[in-house]
Amino acid sequence: MYKTGFTLVELLIVIALIAILSVAVLATINPIEQANKARDARVQNDAAEVMNAYERYYTTDQEYPWMQFTEAVAITVDDPVFYRSDMAGFGICYAATSGASTADGTCNTSGTDLGLLIASDELKTSFAGKDEFTTPGDNNENALYAFKQSGSGGGVYVCYVPKAKSNRRQSDKLYCISSGFGLDAAGTLVKASASGADTCVALDETSASWSTPTFTGTSGMFLCVPE
């Protein structure tokens, strides 16, 4: 007795149909965009952790990590500041003495040379091993940023450059970078959707300026915690 089964032609047709459906699904889903969304979500969570660590540190010490450094002019709680995640003032890298500069530092993933947020146990040592601290290099898109607004009541923000196109279109949530450390003349962060003298220049979501920002001008670049 012979057993019936699929012919070679039938199998080839099925394989061809599966391939066509797979291509259609990938075209619809756009795996690169999905990967960028996942990356943005992960970095946003990291930004939130740093933001919470700043709040705890301030509650304990009545100052932020960058205020423990002695610059040419002492940094006070009223001063606006802007630090990339691989700078000592950010609080993750390089546990410098109070006489060092807030701009000093190279991120270390182990050892004792870690920042004040880790030295004070507000964050785990392993946090310094995240990409935002070990791989920013010349690509500003890969880093986190700490903003402190002007004035004692000025807010602190932890920001990042989004990679997902859908996040880059959210002008109501994006903040500007201007010549004043991302702040307007009053020392306040500027929303990309703002109007008036500090209006941002809108960026197309595919613009090269996202991956190589120069931190000049008034382009909407950052998503921040808190929003």
C-alpha positions in Angstrom: 0.0 0.0 0.0 1.3 3.4 -1.0 1.2 6.4 1.5 0.1 9.7 0.1 2.1 12.9 0.8 3.1 16.2 -0.6 4.8 16.4 -3.9 8.0 18.4 -4.4 6.1 21.0 -6.3 3.6 21.4 -3.5 6.4 21.8 -0.9 8.1 24.4 -3.0 4.8 26.4 -3.4 4.3 26.2 0.4 7.9 27.4 1.1 7.5 30.2 -1.4 4.2 31.4 0.3 5.9 31.3 3.7 8.8 33.4 2.4 6.4 35.9 0.9 4.4 36.2 4.1 7.6 36.6 6.1 8.8 39.4 4.0 5.4 41.1 4.2 5.4 40.8 8.0 9.0 42.2 8.3 8.1 45.1 6.0 5.1 45.9 8.2 6.8 45.5 11.5 10.1 47.3 10.6 12.5 45.4 12.9 15.0 48.3 13.0 12.4 50.7 14.3 11.2 48.1 16.9 14.8 47.6 18.0 15.2 51.4 18.3 12.0 51.6 20.4 13.3 48.9 22.7 16.6 50.7 23.0 14.9 54.0 23.8 12.7 52.3 26.5 15.8 50.8 28.1 17.7 54.1 28.1 14.6 55.9 29.5 14.5 53.4 32.4 18.3 54.1 33.0 17.6 57.8 32.9 14.8 57.4 35.5 17.2 55.4 37.8 19.8 58.2 37.6 17.1 60.8 38.2 15.9 59.0 41.3 19.5 58.6 42.5 20.0 62.4 42.2 16.9 63.0 44.3 18.1 60.6 47.0 21.6 62.0 47.0 20.2 65.6 47.4 18.0 64.5 50.2 20.9 63.0 52.1 23.6 65.6 51.3 21.7 68.7 50.4 23.7 69.0 47.2 24.1 67.4 43.9 27.2 65.3 42.9 28.6 68.1 40.7 28.6 70.5 43.7 31.3 68.6 45.5 33.9 69.6 42.8 35.9 72.8 43.0 36.0 74.7 39.7 37.4 78.1 39.0 34.1 79.3 40.4 32.3 77.1 42.9 29.2 75.4 41.6 26.1 76.3 43.7 22.6 74.9 43.7 21.5 78.0 41.7 23.7 77.3 38.8 22.6 75.7 35.6 24.8 72.8 34.6 25.0 70.3 31.7 27.0 67.1 31.9 27.4 64.1 29.6 27.3 60.7 31.3 31.1 60.1 31.0 31.9 63.3 32.8 32.7 63.3 36.5 30.0 65.8 37.3 27.4 63.4 36.1 28.1 61.2 39.1 28.7 57.8 37.5 32.3 57.9 36.3 35.5 58.8 38.1 35.3 59.2 41.8 37.4 62.3 41.8 38.4 64.4 44.8 36.7 67.7 45.4 39.6 69.5 43.7 39.1 67.9 40.3 37.0 69.3 37.4 33.5 68.1 36.8 34.4 67.6 33.1 37.2 65.1 34.0 36.8 61.4 34.0 36.8 58.2 32.0 34.2 55.6 32.7 35.4 52.5 34.5 33.3 49.4 34.9 35.2 48.1 37.9 37.6 49.2 40.6 37.4 52.2 42.9 37.3 55.0 40.3 33.6 55.3 40.0 31.3 58.3 40.5 29.7 59.8 43.6 26.3 58.2 42.9 28.0 54.8 43.1 30.4 55.7 45.9 27.4 56.8 48.0 25.6 53.5 47.1 22.7 55.3 45.4 23.4 53.1 42.3 25.0 49.7 42.0 28.6 49.5 40.7 27.4 47.5 37.7 25.4 50.5 36.5 28.7 52.0 35.2 28.9 49.1 32.8 25.9 50.3 30.8 26.4 51.5 27.2 25.6 55.1 28.1 28.8 55.2 30.2 31.2 52.9 28.4 30.5 53.6 24.7 29.6 57.2 24.0 33.0 58.1 22.5 32.6 60.7 19.8 28.9 59.8 19.3 26.8 62.0 21.5 23.7 59.9 20.6 24.9 57.1 22.8 25.1 59.1 26.1 22.9 60.3 28.8 22.9 64.0 29.9 22.2 65.7 33.2 20.6 69.2 33.1 20.1 71.4 36.1 18.0 74.5 35.6 18.9 77.9 36.9 17.8 78.8 40.4 17.5 76.9 43.7 14.0 75.7 42.6 15.2 74.8 39.1 14.5 71.3 38.0 17.0 68.5 37.3 16.5 66.4 34.2 18.3 63.3 32.8 18.0 63.2 29.0 18.9 61.2 26.0 18.8 61.4 22.2 16.0 59.1 21.0 16.8 56.7 18.1 13.2 55.5 17.2 11.7 57.7 14.5 8.3 57.6 16.3 10.0 59.1 19.4 11.8 61.8 17.3 8.4 63.0 16.1 7.1 63.8 19.6 7.8 67.6 19.5 5.7 68.1 22.5 8.1 66.0 24.6 11.5 66.9 23.0 13.8 69.5 24.6 16.1 71.9 22.9 19.9 72.2 23.0 21.0 75.8 22.8 24.2 77.7 23.3 23.2 78.1 27.0 23.5 74.4 27.9 20.1 73.5 26.5 18.6 76.4 28.5 17.0 79.6 27.5 18.0 83.0 28.7 16.2 82.4 32.0 18.0 79.1 32.6 15.0 77.0 31.7 14.9 74.0 29.5 13.2 74.8 26.2 10.6 72.4 24.7 10.9 71.7 21.0 7.3 72.8 20.6 8.0 76.2 22.3 7.3 79.5 20.6 9.0 82.9 20.8 12.6 83.8 20.9 13.7 80.3 22.1 11.8 78.4 19.4 13.5 75.2 18.3 14.5 74.3 14.8 12.5 71.2 14.0 14.5 68.2 12.9 13.4 65.6 10.4 13.5 62.2 12.1 16.0 61.0 9.6 18.4 64.0 9.9 22.0 63.2 10.5 22.0 65.8 13.3 20.4 63.2 15.6 23.4 60.9 15.5 26.1 63.7 15.4 24.6 66.6 17.4 27.0 69.5 17.9 25.1 71.0 20.9 24.8 74.4 19.3 21.8 76.2 17.8 18.3 75.4 19.0 17.4 72.0 17.6 14.9 69.7 19.4 17.1 66.8 20.4 16.3 65.3 23.8 13.7 63.2 25.5 14.0 63.7 29.3 13.1 62.4 32.7 10.8 63.8 34.0 9.0 64.6 30.8 
